Amino acid sequence: MQNYIENNIARFVHILRHLGIQVSILETITSLQALALVDILNREHVKMALSATMIKNHDQQEIFDQAFESFFVAPEIKKEQEQVWEEKQAEGHRLLEEAETDLAYKGETLDLTEEEKLYYAQLPEEEKRKIREYLAASSVPDDRYDRFKPTLECQVRGSLRYWKQRLGEAADYRIVDSEMDDPVIASIVDELSEDSSILYEDMKRIGERDLPQVTNLVKMLSRKLATMISRRYRMSKRVVKLDLRRSIKANVRYGGVIFKLHYKQKRIQKPKILLICDVSGSMSRYAAFVIQFIYGLSAIIKNIESFIFAEELEHVSSFFDARQSFEDTMVKLIEKSRIWGKGTNMGNALFSLREQHPLLLTSNTVVIIVSDTKTLEIDFAEEELIKLKRSVKDILWLNTLPQDEWKDLPSVQKFKRHSQMYECYTLAHLERVIRTQFLY
């Protein structure tokens, strides 16, 4: 592709979209028109013109700035970016080959995911040695191998899961990530991720000293979620977007020749958000994360209702309306709650929601459930989830269990049929869900 300005802008738009900033074709055309009105040799003028035509809210500005600085660079810097990316890709493949060699039983590679192999390759050497010794010590007759292999794989996965929870995410986890298939995108993500190890820390292990940083991160993520809009259209006299269906219908009388054009424009309509958070015993370690998330959302989104549940359901929106500090809100909520830390009965909670708050369940309501899915009366809970889904726009389930544990839980298999379920036990998971599901 030749280095024309149009080609560069198209490539830049592709990078912004990949990073979660949605830029339409119309906005791309507008940006090119804006560039015709500024000094194309003035870097700041170009940046301001593109920002003004592509950025829709303040939370996207940091990503845009980093993308601009990384993309519009001198050829020698771009060549350096490509070299770093290629080296990471080569290192990633080397690590995977090493893991496949080590994680083999009787010459056959174990059926592990690429992510699991990559994590193994980045473990401390002592831990890798223990896993290799375990594989070497495991021996069964060949006729029993097919039955023993799944057990062996499960043991290795359990060991990797233990170290992942203990050590956190590996530093170079993204080096062979299919989403990082571009040197510019990879360099942007790396720079945006500097000093952000807290993003990958399991929320249940975050200590008191890190809470101020977590508070700032949650506020940032809450602002991103607050920008969520649904894209719907209404008739418009303004020349915004051609309404092809109405135009054709209006010109049938002319034999199909288009004389009159009809247009439509996007109607920005914020959905109602209904947040339901599990505060039972198995979830109590995530309480600070859950409540702080609600607190941050409630500070920005007016159209939100908040509930907590364990054995029963409690409506807690009023606690956040008072606008006290997070610490005071947390103390007051725990003191007043009758269910905090008790067992889970999701079926009862969802039944209470439908019976006691039916006016909150509309075709414009997005329900967000934060829970590990562990509950009494799973079948009853599934029935209530099905009934809830019929009444609302969508159900998003943020599961605080690692995804590699889902296959062992019947509750996960049942509930994910009726909701969009995402792994969400770190702030990085939450950011990814927001970027891929809400910012559209």
Stockholm file with secondary structure:
# STOCKHOLM 1.0

chainA/1-440         MQNYIENNIARFVHILRHLGIQVSILETITSLQALALVDILNREHVKMALSATMIKNHDQQEIFDQAFESFFVAPEIKKEQEQVWEEKQAEGHRLLEEAETDLAYKGETLDLTEEEKLYYAQLPEEEKRKIREYLAASSVPDDRYDRFKPTLECQVRGSLRYWKQRLGEAADYRIVDSEMDDPVIASIVDELSEDSSILYEDMKRIGERDLPQVTNLVKMLSRKLATMISRRYRMSKRVVKLDLRRSIKANVRYGGVIFKLHYKQKRIQKPKILLICDVSGSMSRYAAFVIQFIYGLSAIIKNIESFIFAEELEHVSSFFDARQSFEDTMVKLIEKSRIWGKGTNMGNALFSLREQHPLLLTSNTVVIIVSDTKTLEIDFAEEELIKLKRSVKDILWLNTLPQDEWKDLPSVQKFKRHSQMYECYTLAHLERVIRTQFLY
#=GR chainA/1-440 SS CCCCHHHHHHHHHHHHHHTTCCCCHHHHHHHHHHHTTSCTTCHHHHHHHHHHHHCCSGGGHHHHHHHHHHHSCCHHHHHHHHHHHHHHHHHHHHHHHHHHHHSEETTEECCCCHHHHHHHHTSCHHHHHHHHHHHHHCCCCGGGHHHHHHHHHHHHHHHHHHHHHHHCSCTTTTTTCGGGCSHHHHHHHHHHTTTCGGGGSCGGGCCGGGHHHHHHHHHHHHHHHHTCCEEEEEEESSSSEECHHHHHHHTGGGTTCCCCCCEEEEEEECCEEEEEEECSGGGGGGHHHHHHHHHHHHTTCSSEEEEEESSSEEECHHHHHTCCCHHHHHHHHHHHCSSTTCCCCHHHHHHHHHHHCGGGCCTTEEEEEECCCCCSCHHHHHHHHHHHHHHSSEEEEEECSCGGGGGGCHHHHHHGGGSEEEECSSHHHHHHHIIIIICC
#=GC SS_cons         CCCCHHHHHHHHHHHHHHTTCCCCHHHHHHHHHHHTTSCTTCHHHHHHHHHHHHCCSGGGHHHHHHHHHHHSCCHHHHHHHHHHHHHHHHHHHHHHHHHHHHSEETTEECCCCHHHHHHHHTSCHHHHHHHHHHHHHCCCCGGGHHHHHHHHHHHHHHHHHHHHHHHCSCTTTTTTCGGGCSHHHHHHHHHHTTTCGGGGSCGGGCCGGGHHHHHHHHHHHHHHHHTCCEEEEEEESSSSEECHHHHHHHTGGGTTCCCCCCEEEEEEECCEEEEEEECSGGGGGGHHHHHHHHHHHHTTCSSEEEEEESSSEEECHHHHHTCCCHHHHHHHHHHHCSSTTCCCCHHHHHHHHHHHCGGGCCTTEEEEEECCCCCSCHHHHHHHHHHHHHHSSEEEEEECSCGGGGGGCHHHHHHGGGSEEEECSSHHHHHHHIIIIICC
//
